[in-house]
Amino acid sequence: MSTLLFSTTTYVVCGTIGSLCYLIYRATIPKPFAGIPYDRSYVKPFGHAGDQIAWVKKNETVFDWMALQGRRLQSPIYQLLLMPFSKPTLVITDPRECQDILLRRAKEFDRSTWFTDLFLGTIPDHHIVQQTNDRFRAQRKLLADTMTTGFLHNVAAQHLHKQTVNLISLWRTKSRLSSDHAFPVQDDINEMALDSIWAVAFGTEINTVKTQDTFLQTKPTIPVPNSPSSPIDFPKPPLPAAFHSIMYLSDSILYAIRSPHPRLGHWWFRQSSAFKAAKSHKDKLIAERLADAKSRLLTSTATDAMIRCATDNMVRREQQAAEKEGRAPTYDSPTAKDELFGFLIGGHDTTSSTVMWGVKFLTDHAEVQAKLRAALRAAHPAEAKSGAFPPAEAICRTNVPYLDATIEEMLRMGMTAPGASRKATVDTEVLGYRVPKGTDVFLLSNGSGFVEEDVYAKGIEEGKRSRSSREAKGRVGTWDAEDVGRFVPERWIKRDEKGNEEFDSRAGPMMTFGGGIRGCFGKRLAYLEMRILFTIMVWELELQKAPENLSGYGATDNLTHKPKQCYLRPVALGAQGRKDSATEAEA
């Protein structure tokens, strides 16, 4: 009897375990939404996750892989089965619908879970991870004044101009020592961008670029490779610990971006002692800058004229808001600290990546570089005559359409931010397909209609577009299929009724800074920094083409999409925009 009971119990237990295992197995198979195109071969445990991980490991990009799935399906809308126990992810590549969702459907689409998970471990109290609610709106106001014309032109521009001059000086020094060999500039650009945003954020200088320039100026010569196609590597002095801490925390977001489960991927990385040490250092730095701002501005004699950085602005505005609302000010809250750190890393990465792409495009398109230099000298005749480069004030107030067009084309072709993401907050429709509430939606700008021929637009019935999309038809142009994949700044230029050139921001689709209420907070600062940097760079240097083996266009995805290779052979220009005689003699 006991043997029979044991056998029956064993069968029941084994059967139960087997059933549970089968149910778990079934649960790991993502369930596609009805009707929306998808690759049936991925209806299996963990769906696309394995394929995505393998691609990212080999190619170091995420958004390229996403775009590839749409090409395989030949559809402007499709779904990815990325994670077990979760809904599919929707991807849209049609320019009109992407822009419509960003600009006109904010009540249906809000901050995505995926995007929140990227930043939650680094800046958990920043407005970027919030849904669009009262807290989000209140937090945006903390630094809102930093995007006003007054702050940008009177405060930020002075810092940006100074750090740009430091970079050009470093490149002049390297050019003198390089014997016409190309040298890598990724680190230089990265460090200049942090120097710049650090100064704007805190009003102090970390001087990574200036430190290197001073160090190299003491070197009469540097070992030069035998082969003309080999790059020259320059020695570097130790950089400040603050720089390493900030960059370590910023770069940690890479582990979230490349993981099928961003929140888990970043959580694992945060357990390291190195991350904890970097975070502790960062917290101390921000606390010190807030303390400095309070010591100067919380006095009876303080005025707005004393504001010299974003931290000052935040302290001053919080003081005024607290007085107006009859409450105690909260200068040192986790929210205030995360807003400042988010300002720092957000303002650093987008600009540095775009500048990397920009110098590659200018190097490989000598005719664009020459045309831009001529346009700048025509726009600043006094400086062109005197031999000085334009000051910050002149760059801020002078309209140079071809400069704006060139920067916009750098953003488009560089694909610094190759997509945006949103989450459906209600059951809704896109292109005639039902999209359930809670679905994460990726809006890609790295393919059809943006940098490639739009092969899908003619096949989309107008009636399947949203009402707001239909009403907005024609407000933004489309790109010519013949040159959409080429670097052509002229596409952004139009003529007014008098025949004068104007920059046309609506010439065609572009989404680098997102759009709508959730668009990039620091967009105006980024444009200002690039206008200052490229004005002085092209004014002072001729960017000559690097050897073919150093001129590849492979990319990697971190916080932004950046080139794997970025090499320069800059030649210093004299007062009249011609090569310095000393430089020509060395060459």
C-alpha positions as CSV (number, residue, x, y, z in Angstrom):
1,M,0.0,0.0,0.0
2,S,2.8,2.4,1.0
3,T,4.6,1.6,-2.3
4,L,1.4,2.4,-4.2
5,L,0.9,5.7,-2.3
6,F,4.5,6.6,-2.9
7,S,4.2,6.0,-6.6
8,T,0.9,8.0,-6.8
9,T,2.4,10.9,-4.9
10,T,5.5,10.8,-7.1
11,Y,3.5,10.9,-10.2
12,V,1.4,13.8,-8.9
13,V,4.5,15.8,-7.9
14,C,6.3,15.1,-11.1
15,G,3.2,15.9,-13.1
16,T,2.8,19.2,-11.3
17,I,6.4,20.2,-11.7
18,G,6.2,19.2,-15.4
19,S,3.1,21.3,-15.8
20,L,4.7,24.3,-14.1
21,C,7.8,24.0,-16.3
22,Y,5.6,23.9,-19.4
23,L,3.6,27.0,-18.2
24,I,6.9,28.8,-17.5
25,Y,8.2,27.8,-20.9
26,R,5.1,29.1,-22.6
27,A,5.3,32.3,-20.6
28,T,8.8,33.0,-22.0
29,I,7.4,33.1,-25.5
30,P,6.3,36.7,-26.2
31,K,2.8,37.0,-27.6
32,P,2.6,39.2,-30.7
33,F,-0.2,41.8,-31.2
34,A,-2.8,40.9,-33.8
35,G,-2.3,42.3,-37.2
36,I,0.9,44.2,-36.8
37,P,3.8,42.8,-38.9
38,Y,6.4,40.7,-37.1
39,D,8.9,38.0,-37.9
40,R,7.3,34.7,-37.0
41,S,10.6,32.9,-36.6
42,Y,11.0,34.9,-33.3
43,V,7.9,33.5,-31.7
44,K,10.0,31.4,-29.4
45,P,11.4,31.6,-25.8
46,F,12.9,35.1,-25.3
47,G,11.9,36.2,-28.8
48,H,14.4,38.6,-30.4
49,A,16.5,38.9,-27.2
50,G,19.2,36.5,-28.3
51,D,19.5,38.0,-31.8
52,Q,19.7,41.5,-30.3
53,I,22.4,40.6,-27.8
54,A,24.5,38.9,-30.5
55,W,24.2,41.9,-32.9
56,V,25.1,44.4,-30.2
57,K,28.1,42.3,-29.1
58,K,29.4,42.3,-32.7
59,N,28.4,45.7,-33.9
60,E,28.0,47.8,-30.7
61,T,24.8,49.4,-32.0
62,V,21.1,49.0,-30.9
63,F,19.1,51.2,-33.2
64,D,20.8,49.9,-36.3
65,W,19.6,46.5,-35.4
66,M,16.0,47.8,-34.8
67,A,16.0,49.5,-38.2
68,L,17.3,46.3,-39.9
69,Q,14.2,44.4,-38.6
70,G,11.9,46.8,-40.5
71,R,13.9,46.4,-43.7
72,R,13.5,42.6,-43.4
73,L,9.8,43.0,-43.0
74,Q,9.4,45.7,-45.6
75,S,7.1,47.7,-43.3
76,P,7.0,51.2,-41.7
77,I,5.5,49.7,-38.6
78,Y,6.4,46.4,-36.9
79,Q,6.8,44.7,-33.6
80,L,9.8,43.3,-31.8
81,L,9.5,40.5,-29.3
82,L,12.2,41.6,-26.9
83,M,11.4,40.3,-23.5
84,P,9.5,37.3,-21.9
85,F,6.6,38.1,-19.6
86,S,6.0,41.5,-21.3
87,K,4.3,43.1,-24.2
88,P,5.9,43.4,-27.7
89,T,7.7,46.6,-28.5
90,L,6.3,48.6,-31.5
91,V,8.6,50.3,-34.0
92,I,7.6,53.1,-36.4
93,T,9.8,54.4,-39.1
94,D,7.4,56.6,-41.1
95,P,8.5,60.3,-40.7
96,R,5.0,61.8,-40.7
97,E,3.7,59.4,-38.0
98,C,6.9,59.7,-35.9
99,Q,6.6,63.5,-35.9
100,D,2.9,63.4,-35.3
101,I,3.3,61.2,-32.2
102,L,6.0,63.5,-30.8
103,L,4.4,66.8,-31.6
104,R,0.6,66.3,-31.6
105,R,-0.3,63.1,-29.7
106,A,1.1,63.8,-26.2
107,K,-2.2,62.8,-24.6
108,E,-1.8,59.3,-26.1
109,F,1.9,58.8,-25.8
110,D,4.2,59.7,-22.9
111,R,7.7,58.8,-21.5
112,S,8.4,55.1,-22.3
113,T,9.3,52.5,-19.8
114,W,12.5,51.7,-21.8
115,F,13.7,55.3,-21.7
116,T,12.9,55.7,-18.0
117,D,14.9,52.5,-17.2
118,L,18.0,53.9,-19.0
119,F,18.3,56.8,-16.6
120,L,16.6,55.6,-13.4
121,G,19.8,54.2,-11.9
122,T,21.9,57.3,-12.6
123,I,19.5,60.3,-12.1
124,P,16.4,58.8,-10.4
125,D,15.0,62.2,-9.4
126,H,15.5,64.0,-12.7
127,H,12.5,65.2,-14.7
128,I,13.6,63.0,-17.6
129,V,12.3,59.8,-15.9
130,Q,9.0,61.3,-14.9
131,Q,5.7,61.0,-16.7
132,T,4.2,64.2,-17.9
133,N,2.5,65.4,-14.7
134,D,2.7,68.2,-12.2
135,R,6.0,67.0,-10.8
136,F,7.5,66.9,-14.2
137,R,6.4,70.4,-15.0
138,A,7.6,71.8,-11.6
139,Q,11.1,70.2,-12.1
140,R,11.5,71.6,-15.6
141,K,11.1,75.0,-14.1
142,L,14.1,74.6,-11.8
143,L,16.5,75.2,-14.7
144,A,14.1,76.7,-17.3
145,D,15.8,80.1,-17.2
146,T,19.1,78.5,-18.5
147,M,17.4,78.2,-21.9
148,T,16.4,81.8,-22.1
149,T,18.2,84.1,-24.6
150,G,19.5,86.2,-21.7
151,F,21.3,83.3,-20.0
152,L,22.5,81.7,-23.2
153,H,24.0,84.8,-24.7
154,N,25.2,86.6,-21.5
155,V,26.4,83.6,-19.4
156,A,26.6,80.4,-21.4
157,A,28.2,81.8,-24.6
158,Q,31.1,83.3,-22.7
159,H,32.0,79.9,-21.2
160,L,31.5,78.0,-24.4
161,H,33.6,80.4,-26.4
162,K,36.5,80.2,-23.9
163,Q,36.5,76.4,-24.0
164,T,36.3,76.3,-27.8
165,V,39.4,78.5,-28.0
166,N,41.2,76.1,-25.6
167,L,40.4,73.2,-28.0
168,I,41.6,75.1,-31.1
169,S,44.8,75.9,-29.3
170,L,45.3,72.3,-28.4
171,W,44.8,71.2,-32.0
172,R,47.2,73.9,-33.2
173,T,49.8,72.5,-30.8
174,K,49.1,68.9,-32.0
175,S,49.3,70.0,-35.6
176,R,52.7,71.5,-35.0
177,L,54.0,68.3,-33.4
178,S,52.3,65.8,-35.7
179,S,54.4,66.2,-38.9
180,D,51.3,66.0,-41.0
181,H,50.1,62.7,-39.4
182,A,46.5,62.4,-38.5
183,F,45.7,62.1,-34.8
184,P,42.6,60.9,-32.9
185,V,40.3,63.6,-31.6
186,Q,37.5,61.7,-29.9
187,D,38.9,62.3,-26.5
188,D,39.7,65.9,-27.2
189,I,36.1,66.6,-28.3
190,N,34.7,64.6,-25.4
191,E,36.8,66.5,-22.9
192,M,36.1,69.9,-24.4
193,A,32.4,69.2,-24.3
194,L,32.6,68.4,-20.6
195,D,34.8,71.4,-19.9
196,S,32.1,73.5,-21.6
197,I,29.1,72.2,-19.9
198,W,30.9,72.0,-16.6
199,A,31.6,75.8,-16.8
200,V,28.0,76.5,-17.8
201,A,26.6,74.3,-15.0
202,F,29.0,75.3,-12.2
203,G,30.8,78.5,-13.2
204,T,34.2,76.9,-12.5
205,E,36.7,75.4,-14.9
206,I,37.9,71.7,-14.9
207,N,40.4,72.5,-17.7
208,T,41.0,69.1,-19.1
209,V,41.8,70.5,-22.6
210,K,43.9,73.4,-21.4
211,T,45.9,71.1,-19.1
212,Q,46.8,68.9,-22.1
213,D,47.7,71.9,-24.3
214,T,50.0,73.2,-21.6
215,F,51.6,69.8,-21.2
216,L,52.2,69.3,-24.9
217,Q,53.6,72.8,-25.4
218,T,56.5,71.8,-23.3
219,K,57.4,69.0,-25.8
220,P,59.7,70.1,-28.6
221,T,59.0,66.8,-30.5
222,I,56.9,63.7,-30.4
223,P,57.8,60.2,-31.8
224,V,56.3,60.0,-35.3
225,P,55.2,56.8,-37.1
226,N,57.1,55.8,-40.2
227,S,54.0,55.1,-42.3
228,P,52.1,58.3,-43.5
229,S,48.8,56.4,-42.9
230,S,49.6,55.6,-39.3
231,P,48.1,58.0,-36.7
232,I,50.3,59.7,-34.1
233,D,49.4,59.2,-30.5
234,F,50.1,62.0,-28.0
235,P,51.0,61.5,-24.4
236,K,48.5,62.8,-21.9
237,P,48.9,64.3,-18.4
238,P,46.7,63.0,-15.6
239,L,43.2,64.4,-15.7
240,P,41.2,65.5,-12.7
241,A,39.4,62.9,-10.6
242,A,36.2,64.8,-11.1
243,F,36.4,64.3,-14.9
244,H,36.8,60.5,-14.5
245,S,33.9,60.3,-12.0
246,I,31.5,62.2,-14.2
247,M,32.5,60.2,-17.3
248,Y,32.3,56.9,-15.5
249,L,28.7,57.6,-14.4
250,S,27.7,58.9,-17.8
251,D,29.2,56.0,-19.7
252,S,27.5,53.5,-17.3
253,I,24.3,54.1,-19.2
254,L,25.8,52.1,-22.0
255,Y,25.1,48.9,-19.9
256,A,21.4,49.8,-19.9
257,I,21.2,50.7,-23.5
258,R,22.7,47.5,-24.7
259,S,20.7,45.2,-22.4
260,P,17.4,43.7,-23.4
261,H,16.4,44.5,-19.8
262,P,17.9,48.0,-19.2
263,R,16.8,48.4,-15.6
264,L,18.3,45.0,-14.6
265,G,21.5,45.6,-16.7
266,H,22.2,48.9,-15.0
267,W,21.3,47.6,-11.5
268,W,24.0,44.9,-11.9
269,F,26.6,47.5,-13.0
270,R,25.7,49.8,-10.0
271,Q,26.7,47.1,-7.5
272,S,30.4,47.6,-8.4
273,S,32.6,49.5,-5.9
274,A,33.8,51.7,-8.8
275,F,30.3,52.9,-9.5
276,K,29.7,53.6,-5.9
277,A,32.9,55.6,-5.6
278,A,32.2,57.6,-8.7
279,K,28.7,58.4,-7.4
280,S,30.0,59.5,-4.0
281,H,32.5,61.8,-5.7
282,K,29.8,63.3,-7.9
283,D,27.5,63.9,-4.9
284,K,30.3,65.7,-3.1
285,L,31.1,67.8,-6.2
286,I,27.5,69.0,-6.6
287,A,27.0,69.6,-2.9
288,E,30.1,71.9,-3.0
289,R,28.9,73.8,-6.0
290,L,25.5,74.3,-4.4
291,A,27.1,75.5,-1.2
292,D,29.3,78.0,-3.2
293,A,26.2,79.4,-5.0
294,K,24.3,79.8,-1.7
295,S,27.2,81.6,0.0
296,R,27.3,84.2,-2.8
297,L,23.6,84.6,-3.7
298,L,21.7,84.2,-0.4
299,T,22.6,87.6,0.8
300,S,20.7,90.9,1.0
301,T,22.8,92.4,-1.7
302,A,22.6,89.6,-4.2
303,T,21.1,90.4,-7.6
304,D,20.4,88.5,-10.9
305,A,23.4,90.2,-12.4
306,M,25.5,87.9,-10.1
307,I,24.3,84.8,-11.8
308,R,27.3,83.2,-13.6
309,C,26.1,79.5,-14.1
310,A,23.2,77.1,-14.0
311,T,23.7,76.3,-10.3
312,D,23.5,80.0,-9.5
313,N,20.3,80.3,-11.5
314,M,18.7,77.4,-9.7
315,V,19.5,78.7,-6.3
316,R,18.3,82.2,-7.1
317,R,15.0,81.0,-8.6
318,E,14.4,78.6,-5.7
319,Q,14.9,81.4,-3.3
320,Q,12.4,83.6,-5.2
321,A,9.9,80.8,-5.6
322,A,10.0,79.9,-1.9
323,E,9.4,83.5,-0.9
324,K,6.5,83.8,-3.3
325,E,4.9,80.6,-2.2
326,G,5.5,81.1,1.5
327,R,7.5,77.9,2.0
328,A,11.0,76.9,3.0
329,P,13.4,76.6,0.1
330,T,14.9,73.2,-0.8
331,Y,18.2,74.0,-2.4
332,D,19.9,70.7,-1.6
333,S,17.1,68.2,-2.4
334,P,17.8,65.0,-4.3
335,T,15.7,66.5,-7.1
336,A,17.8,69.7,-7.3
337,K,21.0,67.6,-7.4
338,D,19.8,65.2,-10.1
339,E,18.6,68.1,-12.2
340,L,22.1,69.6,-12.1
341,F,23.7,66.3,-12.9
342,G,21.3,65.6,-15.7
343,F,22.1,69.1,-17.1
344,L,25.7,68.1,-17.0
345,I,25.6,64.7,-18.7
346,G,22.8,65.6,-21.2
347,G,24.6,68.7,-22.3
348,H,27.9,66.9,-22.7
349,D,27.1,63.7,-24.7
350,T,24.8,65.0,-27.5
351,T,27.1,67.9,-28.3
352,S,30.3,65.8,-28.3
353,S,28.9,63.1,-30.5
354,T,27.6,65.6,-33.0
355,V,30.9,67.5,-33.1
356,M,32.7,64.1,-33.8
357,W,30.4,63.5,-36.8
358,G,30.7,67.1,-37.8
359,V,34.5,67.2,-38.1
360,K,34.3,63.9,-40.1
361,F,31.8,65.4,-42.6
362,L,33.8,68.6,-42.9
363,T,37.0,66.7,-43.4
364,D,35.5,64.5,-46.1
365,H,33.7,67.4,-47.9
366,A,36.3,70.1,-48.5
367,E,33.9,72.1,-50.7
368,V,31.4,72.4,-47.8
369,Q,34.2,73.4,-45.5
370,A,35.4,76.1,-47.9
371,K,31.9,77.4,-48.5
372,L,31.2,77.6,-44.8
373,R,34.5,79.4,-44.2
374,A,33.6,82.0,-46.8
375,A,30.1,82.4,-45.4
376,L,31.5,83.0,-41.9
377,R,34.1,85.6,-43.1
378,A,31.4,87.4,-45.1
379,A,29.1,87.5,-42.0
380,H,31.9,88.8,-39.8
381,P,33.8,91.3,-42.0
382,A,35.4,93.3,-39.2
383,E,37.0,90.2,-37.7
384,A,38.0,88.9,-41.2
385,K,39.8,92.2,-41.8
386,S,41.5,92.4,-38.4
387,G,42.5,88.7,-38.4
388,A,40.8,87.9,-35.0
389,F,38.1,85.2,-34.8
390,P,34.6,86.4,-33.8
391,P,33.8,87.0,-30.1
392,A,31.0,85.2,-28.4
393,E,28.7,88.3,-28.7
394,A,29.1,88.5,-32.5
395,I,28.5,84.8,-33.0
396,C,25.3,85.0,-30.9
397,R,23.8,87.9,-32.8
398,T,24.9,87.1,-36.4
399,N,22.7,85.1,-38.7
400,V,24.7,82.8,-40.9
401,P,22.2,80.5,-42.8
402,Y,24.8,78.2,-44.2
403,L,26.3,77.6,-40.7
404,D,22.8,76.7,-39.4
405,A,22.3,74.5,-42.5
406,T,25.6,72.7,-42.0
407,I,25.0,72.0,-38.3
408,E,21.5,70.7,-39.1
409,E,22.9,68.4,-41.8
410,M,25.5,67.1,-39.3
411,L,22.7,66.2,-36.9
412,R,20.7,64.5,-39.7
413,M,23.5,62.5,-41.2
414,G,25.3,61.8,-37.9
415,M,22.1,60.5,-36.4
416,T,23.3,61.5,-33.0
417,A,20.0,60.5,-31.5
418,P,18.8,57.8,-34.0
419,G,15.3,57.5,-32.5
420,A,12.9,58.4,-29.7
421,S,10.6,56.3,-27.6
422,R,7.2,56.8,-26.1
423,K,4.6,54.6,-24.2
424,A,0.9,54.4,-25.2
425,T,-1.0,55.8,-22.2
426,V,-4.4,54.7,-23.7
427,D,-5.6,52.1,-26.2
428,T,-5.0,53.8,-29.6
429,E,-4.2,53.3,-33.2
430,V,-1.2,54.0,-35.5
431,L,-1.4,53.6,-39.3
432,G,-4.6,51.7,-38.8
433,Y,-3.2,49.2,-36.3
434,R,-4.5,48.8,-32.8
435,V,-1.9,49.7,-30.1
436,P,-2.7,48.6,-26.6
437,K,-2.2,50.8,-23.6
438,G,1.2,50.3,-22.0
439,T,3.0,49.5,-25.2
440,D,6.5,51.0,-25.6
441,V,6.9,52.6,-29.1
442,F,10.2,53.3,-30.8
443,L,10.2,56.1,-33.4
444,L,13.3,55.7,-35.6
445,S,15.0,58.4,-37.6
446,N,17.9,56.3,-39.0
447,G,16.3,54.9,-42.1
448,S,13.5,55.3,-44.6
449,G,12.5,58.9,-45.2
450,F,15.2,60.4,-42.9
451,V,18.6,59.3,-44.3
452,E,17.3,56.8,-46.9
453,E,14.7,56.9,-49.7
454,D,11.2,56.7,-48.3
455,V,10.1,53.4,-49.8
456,Y,6.9,53.1,-47.8
457,A,5.1,56.4,-47.8
458,K,3.3,55.9,-51.1
459,G,1.9,52.6,-49.8
460,I,0.3,54.1,-46.8
461,E,-3.4,55.0,-47.2
462,E,-4.0,58.6,-46.1
463,G,-7.2,57.4,-44.3
464,K,-5.1,55.2,-42.0
465,R,-3.1,58.1,-40.7
466,S,-4.3,60.0,-37.6
467,R,-6.4,63.1,-38.0
468,S,-3.7,65.3,-36.7
469,S,-1.2,63.7,-39.2
470,R,-3.5,64.3,-42.1
471,E,-4.1,68.0,-41.0
472,A,-0.3,68.5,-40.8
473,K,0.5,67.1,-44.2
474,G,2.9,69.4,-46.1
475,R,4.1,71.4,-43.1
476,V,7.4,69.6,-43.3
477,G,9.0,68.8,-46.6
478,T,10.4,65.4,-47.8
479,W,13.9,64.6,-49.0
480,D,14.9,64.0,-52.6
481,A,15.5,60.2,-53.0
482,E,18.6,60.9,-55.2
483,D,20.7,62.6,-52.5
484,V,18.9,61.8,-49.2
485,G,21.9,59.6,-48.1
486,R,24.5,62.3,-48.9
487,F,25.9,65.2,-46.8
488,V,24.3,68.2,-48.5
489,P,23.8,71.3,-46.3
490,E,22.2,73.2,-49.1
491,R,19.0,71.1,-48.7
492,W,18.3,73.3,-45.6
493,I,18.5,76.6,-47.6
494,K,15.7,78.5,-49.3
495,R,15.4,81.9,-50.8
496,D,13.1,84.7,-49.5
497,E,11.2,87.0,-51.8
498,K,14.3,89.2,-52.2
499,G,16.5,86.3,-53.1
500,N,18.4,86.2,-49.8
501,E,19.3,82.9,-48.4
502,E,17.4,81.6,-45.3
503,F,17.8,78.6,-43.2
504,D,14.6,76.4,-43.5
505,S,14.2,74.1,-40.4
506,R,11.1,72.5,-42.1
507,A,12.9,71.5,-45.3
508,G,12.5,67.8,-44.3
509,P,12.0,65.4,-41.4
510,M,14.5,65.5,-38.5
511,M,14.1,64.2,-35.0
512,T,17.5,64.5,-33.3
513,F,16.0,66.5,-30.4
514,G,12.7,64.7,-30.2
515,G,9.7,67.0,-30.2
516,G,6.8,68.3,-28.2
517,I,6.7,68.7,-24.4
518,R,9.1,65.8,-24.0
519,G,11.6,67.2,-26.5
520,C,15.2,67.8,-25.5
521,F,15.4,70.4,-22.7
522,G,18.9,71.6,-23.7
523,K,18.3,72.0,-27.4
524,R,19.0,75.7,-27.5
525,L,22.2,75.3,-25.6
526,A,23.4,72.5,-27.9
527,Y,22.8,74.7,-31.0
528,L,24.6,77.6,-29.4
529,E,27.6,75.5,-28.5
530,M,27.8,74.1,-32.0
531,R,27.5,77.5,-33.6
532,I,30.3,78.9,-31.5
533,L,32.5,75.8,-31.9
534,F,32.2,75.4,-35.7
535,T,32.5,79.1,-36.3
536,I,35.9,79.3,-34.6
537,M,37.1,75.8,-35.8
538,V,36.5,76.5,-39.5
539,W,37.8,80.1,-39.1
540,E,41.1,79.0,-37.5
541,L,41.8,75.6,-39.1
542,E,41.6,73.8,-42.4
543,L,40.5,70.2,-41.7
544,Q,42.3,68.1,-44.2
545,K,41.3,64.5,-45.0
546,A,42.7,61.7,-42.9
547,P,44.0,58.5,-44.6
548,E,41.3,56.1,-45.7
549,N,42.1,53.5,-43.0
550,L,41.3,56.2,-40.4
551,S,38.1,57.6,-42.1
552,G,35.5,54.8,-41.5
553,Y,31.9,55.6,-40.7
554,G,31.3,52.7,-38.3
555,A,29.4,53.7,-35.2
556,T,28.7,52.7,-31.6
557,D,25.7,53.4,-29.4
558,N,26.2,54.8,-25.9
559,L,24.0,57.6,-24.6
560,T,24.2,58.8,-28.2
561,H,25.3,57.4,-31.6
562,K,28.9,58.3,-32.2
563,P,31.7,57.3,-34.7
564,K,34.2,54.7,-33.9
565,Q,36.9,56.6,-35.8
566,C,37.5,60.4,-35.7
567,Y,40.9,61.6,-36.9
568,L,42.1,65.0,-38.0
569,R,44.9,66.5,-40.0
570,P,44.2,70.2,-39.1
571,V,46.3,73.0,-40.6
572,A,46.4,76.4,-38.9
573,L,45.1,79.3,-41.0
574,G,46.5,82.8,-40.9
575,A,44.7,86.1,-40.5
576,Q,43.3,86.0,-44.1
577,G,42.1,82.4,-43.9
578,R,45.2,81.1,-45.6
579,K,47.6,78.5,-44.3
580,D,50.2,79.9,-41.9
581,S,53.6,80.2,-43.7
582,A,55.2,78.3,-40.8
583,T,52.7,75.5,-41.2
584,E,53.3,75.3,-44.9
585,A,57.1,75.1,-44.4
586,E,56.7,72.2,-41.9
587,A,54.4,70.4,-44.3
